[in-house]
Amino acid sequence: MPPKLPVPELRQTLDSYLRAVQHLVSEAQFQKTRAIVETFGKPGGVGERLQKQLLEKREKTENWVFDVWLEDMYLKNRLALPVNSSPALVFPKQAFRNATDSLVFAARLILSVSQYKTLVDGKAVLADAPLCMDQYQRLFSSYRRAGLQQDTLITADGGHVIVACRNQFFVLHLSEGSWLLTEADVQAQLQWIEEQTRSTEQEQPALGLLTGTGRTDWARARDQLLTDPVNRESVELLERCVCVVCLDGPAGLEPSDADRAALMLHGGGPDRNGANRWYDKPLQFVIGADGVCGVVCEHSPLEGIVLVQCAEHVLKHTRSSSSAAGRSGSELPHPQRLQWTCSSGIHRALAAAADHLQRSEGWGRWALPNLSRSDGLFLPSRLQQNLHMKVFTFPAHGKEWIKQQKMSPDAYTQLALQLAFYRCHRRPVSTYESASLRRFRLGRVENIRSATPEALAFAKAMTDGRTSTQDTEKMEKLRAAVEAQTRITLLAVSGMGIDNHLLGLRETAREMKMETPELFSDQTYRISNTFILSTSQVPSPQMFCCYGPVAADGYGVCYNPRADRLMFCVSSFRESPESCSERLVRALEAGLQDMMELCTKHNTH
């Protein structure tokens, strides 16, 4: 069994926090923050009292930060799940010749998911290292239930799959009595579903739209729905499904990588496939008739690497499957169409949800990481029309070349992103890079604050325009920045990061009904925790990841360091005058080229 997550030393966290923010804020702001931090951490002060309580909590619980982290990061967030919260994996574009090909692919995918669930249930999915496997147990059995104040992560496992087609939902059982469905059976069931939805005679309202709107609005509509027993049965079947499989119609365009990424995140709006979704479920596999395929993840139960491993298994077995002979699918009972009884209030909620998904008007509430929701900022809602996605591949080298420079590929890539942002905006910003804590019981993630002082010094050296700045000096600053990034990464993955610790201290103060310490209400703290640049790494040669920005004027960057090239998916919001995905990509390309030339010159000398 993995060990418990440690609680870092209080003084270490406070010193690291000051170092992380000093170069991000003005001198006046920093001096104010330092005074607050020193007061908080003085011997016998508030910080030490909270630290003692946190250490006691560690002894009594499996993971001292798990519950408050889950609530703060996800369940209390009131924004809509698509774009704002749920990431997606984009599969290679499939070369479907006709509708039958897409249904064959879908049938193989469903059986592959069922096979992987069997492995997970039997604990046959083992990690290469002694890592916590708890997230795998939540992969198929979790459901995020919308609430008025905060959502609830429930466990419900019914063993069936929900198939979405033309905004209608059907229950597909993978076994009938003792009979396990074959590929031919599943394909026949999917064919029946596809044929049924061509007719409008039994068409039901597009209830999936409600799961894509703000969480409080969805919770209100859900409460209305549940007053009717027909709706209650449909919702319960959705909550208990293994996954949702979305059979999408063609998007009506020849999609680029960026288009495919956007289509995975929001379905193209209600006029395309945006209503053919149920976002509360952790796994939504999308199979487009035009070959645009992938999986959308409700993020609260699990981290990206768990999703990637499941998706890789599914893709592998989808390709390796061959049509299997079996009993005729026509002998099976037909899938059950979910029925809905909708009041005038539900129809109004559906119209509002469709407008929210399509348009960039209106205002949503965004709360910063590790801060109370009362400290949130009001930002424009940002969905289909507002999302600006760019996918960029740097072909000159990949992670193997970076290793030859005796540097960490992840640290090197983070420095390239810091350089790109600095070139665009002439300032550094607080940056969030996730670090896995699965080496600890119930471990989720910690924040690697990649915007280090060393990263800023390197970016300045590369952009100051002074001919007197020699390549040797630039190279020294690059190596110093890579080493600094590597150090804080090691601290984060070993449970010694600062953000979870600060969150735990803040929540401990609330549990003790103590007045919130000034450290957690100070304006400087809020500014320094606005993570304008959010980054993550998904090492998979078969697919790429994408997600939306975490701030109105920020970026979301997912990168895939392959052996011979580097791939990036960059997102921002079009209505922001500050951020622009295309501009950041151009700066990133230039920075990677400059860094490569710098390393090549240095090695030549």
Stockholm file with secondary structure:
# STOCKHOLM 1.0

chainA/1-605         MPPKLPVPELRQTLDSYLRAVQHLVSEAQFQKTRAIVETFGKPGGVGERLQKQLLEKREKTENWVFDVWLEDMYLKNRLALPVNSSPALVFPKQAFRNATDSLVFAARLILSVSQYKTLVDGKAVLADAPLCMDQYQRLFSSYRRAGLQQDTLITADGGHVIVACRNQFFVLHLSEGSWLLTEADVQAQLQWIEEQTRSTEQEQPALGLLTGTGRTDWARARDQLLTDPVNRESVELLERCVCVVCLDGPAGLEPSDADRAALMLHGGGPDRNGANRWYDKPLQFVIGADGVCGVVCEHSPLEGIVLVQCAEHVLKHTRSSSSAAGRSGSELPHPQRLQWTCSSGIHRALAAAADHLQRSEGWGRWALPNLSRSDGLFLPSRLQQNLHMKVFTFPAHGKEWIKQQKMSPDAYTQLALQLAFYRCHRRPVSTYESASLRRFRLGRVENIRSATPEALAFAKAMTDGRTSTQDTEKMEKLRAAVEAQTRITLLAVSGMGIDNHLLGLRETAREMKMETPELFSDQTYRISNTFILSTSQVPSPQMFCCYGPVAADGYGVCYNPRADRLMFCVSSFRESPESCSERLVRALEAGLQDMMELCTKHNTH
#=GR chainA/1-605 SS CCCCCCCCCHHHHHHHHHHHHGGGSCHHHHHHHHHHHHHHHSTTSHHHHHHHHHHHHHHHSSCTTHHHHHIIIIITCCSCSBTTTBCEEECCCCCCCSHHHHHHHHHHHHHHHHHHHHHHHTTCCCCSSSCCCHHHHTTTTEEEECCSSSCEEEECCCSEEEEEETTEEEEEESEETTEECCHHHHHHHHHHHHHHTTCSTTCCCCGGGGGGSCHHHHHHHHHHHTTSHHHHHHHHHHHTCSCEEEEECCCSSCCCHHHHHHHHHHTTCTTTTTTSCCTTSSEEEEEETTSCEEEEECCTTCCHHHHHHHHHHHHHHHHHCCCCCCSCGGGSCCCEECCCCCCHHHHHHHHHHHHHHHCCCSEEEECCTTSCGGGCEEEECCCTTTEEEEEEEECSCCHHHHHHTTSCHHHHHHHHHHHHHHHHHSSCCCEEEEEECTTSTTCCEEEECCCCHHHHHHHHHHHSCCTTSCHHHHHHHHHHHHHHHHHHHHHHHTTCCSHHHHHHHHHHHHHTTCCCCGGGTCHHHHHHTCCSEEEEECCCSSCEEECCCSSTTCEEEEEEECSSCEEEEEEEETTCSSCCHHHHHHHHHHHHHHHHHHHHHHHHC
#=GC SS_cons         CCCCCCCCCHHHHHHHHHHHHGGGSCHHHHHHHHHHHHHHHSTTSHHHHHHHHHHHHHHHSSCTTHHHHHIIIIITCCSCSBTTTBCEEECCCCCCCSHHHHHHHHHHHHHHHHHHHHHHHTTCCCCSSSCCCHHHHTTTTEEEECCSSSCEEEECCCSEEEEEETTEEEEEESEETTEECCHHHHHHHHHHHHHHTTCSTTCCCCGGGGGGSCHHHHHHHHHHHTTSHHHHHHHHHHHTCSCEEEEECCCSSCCCHHHHHHHHHHTTCTTTTTTSCCTTSSEEEEEETTSCEEEEECCTTCCHHHHHHHHHHHHHHHHHCCCCCCSCGGGSCCCEECCCCCCHHHHHHHHHHHHHHHCCCSEEEECCTTSCGGGCEEEECCCTTTEEEEEEEECSCCHHHHHHTTSCHHHHHHHHHHHHHHHHHSSCCCEEEEEECTTSTTCCEEEECCCCHHHHHHHHHHHSCCTTSCHHHHHHHHHHHHHHHHHHHHHHHTTCCSHHHHHHHHHHHHHTTCCCCGGGTCHHHHHHTCCSEEEEECCCSSCEEECCCSSTTCEEEEEEECSSCEEEEEEEETTCSSCCHHHHHHHHHHHHHHHHHHHHHHHHC
//
